[in-house]
Amino acid sequence: MSEMEKKIEKQLKKLGGLLKSEPQEKLLSEDQILAFVEDQLNGDDLQKVEKIIVQNPQFCEEIFALRKIVSERPKQQPSKELHEAVLKNLNLSKSYLMEIVINISKEVISVLKGDNFIPDNLAPVSASRGIKDSLIVFRSEVSPYFVSCQIHPKDDKQLIHFSLENDEGEKLRNGRFIIKQNDNKILEVITDKTGSTERKDIHFGEYEVEISIGKEILGAIKISISK
């Protein structure tokens, strides 16, 4: 909890204490108090708060102190952790075109997750192959497009590239793939006339790849490569 949030919580408790001696019909919830100080309260609830303010000078002083604290609160986007916590609490999760989890140990590559894995007669989950045979391809449809991700394990790094085509098999240029790690952009590649990007090195770790063509956002790929 931030210092600002701690101040707001402390002030809300103080206001709650001032209201304890009030009749039941004058009790306010924290939501009502916060709505008032953020100018979001109206109707009967607003009249209820205003009446208490007029009749209780100490409450009036404290609620306007809270309004000052809230007005100084920076207007900012919620953190990634808060965003993910909200999704979790709502029993939701971010949707990806593909989620790829690969483990590379000695001479064996294991695809631990990847329903879009295109195997050579191998099951898509827990499929394994040798390093020397390594060309791991994943493919997903986002109508009217098909997106492919190819990973080539190589020593302590991997070569990765992408391709984009439409549902008529036409190879598409200017497809944009932005590779991020910990929300930081580390690479950007664009498909050429063959519908493919150039190969780039990535190391072990977790990545998110944002995909677009023109102004159209197609989605994202989540990739985790470990050893």
C-alpha positions as CSV (number, residue, x, y, z in Angstrom):
1,M,0.0,0.0,0.0
2,S,1.4,3.4,-1.0
3,E,1.8,6.3,1.5
4,M,-1.1,8.1,-0.2
5,E,-3.4,5.1,0.3
6,K,-2.3,4.8,3.9
7,K,-3.2,8.5,4.5
8,I,-6.6,8.0,2.9
9,E,-7.3,4.8,5.0
10,K,-6.3,6.6,8.2
11,Q,-8.6,9.5,7.5
12,L,-11.5,7.2,6.6
13,K,-11.0,5.5,10.0
14,K,-11.0,8.8,11.8
15,L,-14.3,9.8,10.0
16,G,-15.8,6.5,10.8
17,G,-15.0,7.0,14.5
18,L,-16.7,10.4,14.5
19,L,-19.9,8.9,13.1
20,K,-20.1,6.1,15.7
21,S,-22.1,8.2,18.0
22,E,-24.5,9.3,15.3
23,P,-28.0,7.8,14.9
24,Q,-28.2,4.8,12.6
25,E,-29.9,6.8,9.8
26,K,-26.8,9.2,9.7
27,L,-24.2,6.5,9.3
28,L,-22.2,6.6,6.1
29,S,-20.2,3.9,4.3
30,E,-16.6,4.5,3.2
31,D,-17.8,4.3,-0.4
32,Q,-20.2,7.2,0.3
33,I,-17.5,9.3,1.9
34,L,-15.0,8.7,-0.9
35,A,-17.6,9.4,-3.5
36,F,-18.3,12.7,-1.8
37,V,-14.7,13.9,-1.6
38,E,-14.3,12.9,-5.3
39,D,-17.4,14.9,-6.2
40,Q,-19.1,11.7,-7.4
41,L,-22.0,11.8,-4.9
42,N,-25.5,13.0,-5.8
43,G,-29.2,12.7,-4.8
44,D,-30.3,11.6,-1.4
45,D,-26.7,10.4,-0.5
46,L,-25.3,13.8,-1.2
47,Q,-28.0,15.5,1.0
48,K,-27.3,13.1,3.8
49,V,-23.6,14.0,3.8
50,E,-24.2,17.7,3.6
51,K,-26.7,17.5,6.5
52,I,-24.1,15.8,8.7
53,I,-21.4,18.4,7.7
54,V,-23.7,21.2,8.8
55,Q,-24.5,19.6,12.1
56,N,-21.1,18.2,13.0
57,P,-18.2,20.8,12.7
58,Q,-15.5,18.3,13.6
59,F,-16.7,15.9,10.9
60,C,-16.8,18.8,8.4
61,E,-13.2,19.6,9.2
62,E,-12.0,16.0,8.8
63,I,-13.9,15.3,5.6
64,F,-12.5,18.3,3.9
65,A,-9.0,17.3,5.1
66,L,-9.7,14.0,3.3
67,R,-10.8,15.8,0.2
68,K,-7.5,17.7,0.2
69,I,-5.6,14.3,0.5
70,V,-7.6,12.8,-2.4
71,S,-7.2,15.8,-4.6
72,E,-3.4,15.5,-4.2
73,R,-3.5,11.9,-5.3
74,P,-1.6,11.5,-8.6
75,K,-3.7,10.6,-11.6
76,Q,-1.9,7.5,-12.9
77,Q,-2.6,4.1,-14.5
78,P,-2.8,1.2,-12.2
79,S,0.4,-0.8,-11.9
80,K,0.8,-4.1,-13.8
81,E,0.6,-6.0,-10.4
82,L,-2.6,-4.3,-9.5
83,H,-4.1,-4.9,-13.0
84,E,-3.2,-8.6,-12.8
85,A,-4.6,-8.8,-9.2
86,V,-7.9,-7.4,-10.4
87,L,-8.1,-9.9,-13.2
88,K,-7.3,-12.7,-10.8
89,N,-10.0,-11.6,-8.3
90,L,-12.5,-11.4,-11.1
91,N,-11.4,-14.9,-12.2
92,L,-10.2,-13.5,-15.5
93,S,-6.8,-13.6,-17.2
94,K,-5.2,-11.9,-20.1
95,S,-5.9,-13.6,-23.4
96,Y,-3.1,-14.5,-25.8
97,L,-3.1,-15.9,-29.4
98,M,-0.5,-18.4,-28.2
99,E,1.2,-19.3,-24.9
100,I,4.5,-21.1,-25.4
101,V,6.5,-22.7,-22.7
102,I,9.8,-24.4,-23.7
103,N,12.4,-26.1,-21.6
104,I,15.8,-26.9,-23.1
105,S,18.0,-29.3,-21.1
106,K,21.2,-30.7,-22.5
107,E,20.3,-32.3,-25.8
108,V,16.5,-32.3,-25.4
109,I,13.9,-29.7,-26.1
110,S,10.5,-30.1,-24.3
111,V,7.4,-28.1,-25.3
112,L,5.6,-27.9,-22.0
113,K,2.8,-25.7,-23.2
114,G,1.7,-24.7,-26.7
115,D,-1.6,-26.0,-28.1
116,N,-0.5,-24.2,-31.3
117,F,2.6,-26.4,-31.6
118,I,2.9,-28.0,-35.1
119,P,4.7,-31.3,-34.3
120,D,6.2,-34.0,-36.5
121,N,3.7,-36.7,-35.3
122,L,4.3,-35.5,-31.7
123,A,1.8,-34.6,-29.1
124,P,1.5,-30.8,-28.5
125,V,2.1,-31.1,-24.8
126,S,5.4,-32.5,-23.3
127,A,6.6,-33.1,-26.8
128,S,10.4,-33.5,-27.0
129,R,13.0,-33.5,-29.7
130,G,16.8,-33.3,-30.0
131,I,18.7,-30.1,-30.4
132,K,20.0,-31.1,-33.8
133,D,16.4,-31.4,-35.1
134,S,15.4,-28.1,-33.6
135,L,12.9,-26.1,-35.5
136,I,9.9,-25.5,-33.3
137,V,6.9,-24.0,-35.1
138,F,3.7,-22.6,-33.5
139,R,0.8,-21.3,-35.6
140,S,-2.4,-19.6,-34.6
141,E,-5.4,-18.1,-36.5
142,V,-6.8,-14.7,-35.9
143,S,-9.3,-14.4,-38.7
144,P,-8.6,-13.5,-41.5
145,Y,-4.9,-14.0,-40.6
146,F,-2.5,-16.8,-39.6
147,V,0.4,-16.0,-37.4
148,S,3.4,-18.3,-37.1
149,C,6.3,-18.2,-34.6
150,Q,9.4,-20.3,-35.2
151,I,12.1,-20.9,-32.6
152,H,15.5,-22.3,-33.3
153,P,17.4,-23.2,-30.1
154,K,21.1,-22.6,-30.4
155,D,23.6,-22.8,-27.6
156,D,22.8,-20.3,-24.8
157,K,20.4,-18.3,-27.0
158,Q,17.5,-18.9,-29.4
159,L,16.8,-17.6,-32.9
160,I,13.2,-16.5,-33.3
161,H,11.3,-15.2,-36.2
162,F,7.6,-14.7,-37.2
163,S,5.5,-14.9,-40.3
164,L,2.1,-13.6,-41.3
165,E,-0.4,-14.6,-44.0
166,N,-4.1,-14.3,-44.7
167,D,-6.7,-17.0,-45.0
168,E,-6.0,-17.2,-48.8
169,G,-2.4,-18.1,-48.2
170,E,-1.1,-14.6,-49.3
171,K,2.1,-13.7,-47.6
172,L,1.7,-10.3,-45.9
173,R,4.4,-7.6,-45.5
174,N,4.5,-4.8,-42.9
175,G,3.3,-7.1,-40.1
176,R,4.8,-5.7,-36.9
177,F,6.1,-7.8,-34.0
178,I,7.2,-6.0,-30.9
179,I,9.0,-8.2,-28.4
180,K,8.9,-7.0,-24.8
181,Q,10.4,-8.3,-21.6
182,N,9.2,-7.0,-18.2
183,D,7.1,-4.4,-20.1
184,N,10.2,-3.0,-21.8
185,K,10.5,-3.1,-25.6
186,I,13.7,-5.0,-26.6
187,L,13.1,-5.8,-30.3
188,E,10.8,-4.8,-33.1
189,V,10.7,-6.8,-36.4
190,I,8.5,-6.3,-39.5
191,T,7.6,-8.9,-42.2
192,D,9.0,-8.4,-45.7
193,K,7.4,-9.4,-49.0
194,T,7.8,-13.1,-48.1
195,G,5.6,-12.6,-45.1
196,S,8.5,-13.3,-42.7
197,T,10.6,-11.3,-40.3
198,E,14.4,-11.6,-40.0
199,R,15.7,-13.9,-37.3
200,K,16.7,-12.4,-34.0
201,D,18.5,-13.7,-31.0
202,I,16.7,-13.9,-27.7
203,H,18.0,-15.4,-24.4
204,F,16.3,-17.6,-21.8
205,G,13.4,-15.8,-20.1
206,E,9.8,-14.7,-20.5
207,Y,8.6,-12.5,-23.3
208,E,5.4,-10.9,-24.7
209,V,5.1,-10.3,-28.4
210,E,2.6,-7.7,-29.6
211,I,1.4,-8.2,-33.1
212,S,-0.2,-5.7,-35.5
213,I,-0.6,-4.9,-39.2
214,G,-1.2,-1.3,-40.2
215,K,-3.5,0.1,-37.5
216,E,-5.0,-3.3,-36.7
217,I,-3.9,-5.0,-33.5
218,L,-4.0,-8.8,-33.8
219,G,-3.1,-9.8,-30.3
220,A,-0.1,-11.1,-28.4
221,I,2.0,-14.2,-27.9
222,K,3.4,-15.1,-24.5
223,I,6.7,-17.0,-24.6
224,S,8.7,-18.6,-21.8
225,I,12.1,-20.4,-22.5
226,S,14.0,-22.0,-19.7
227,K,16.8,-24.5,-19.2
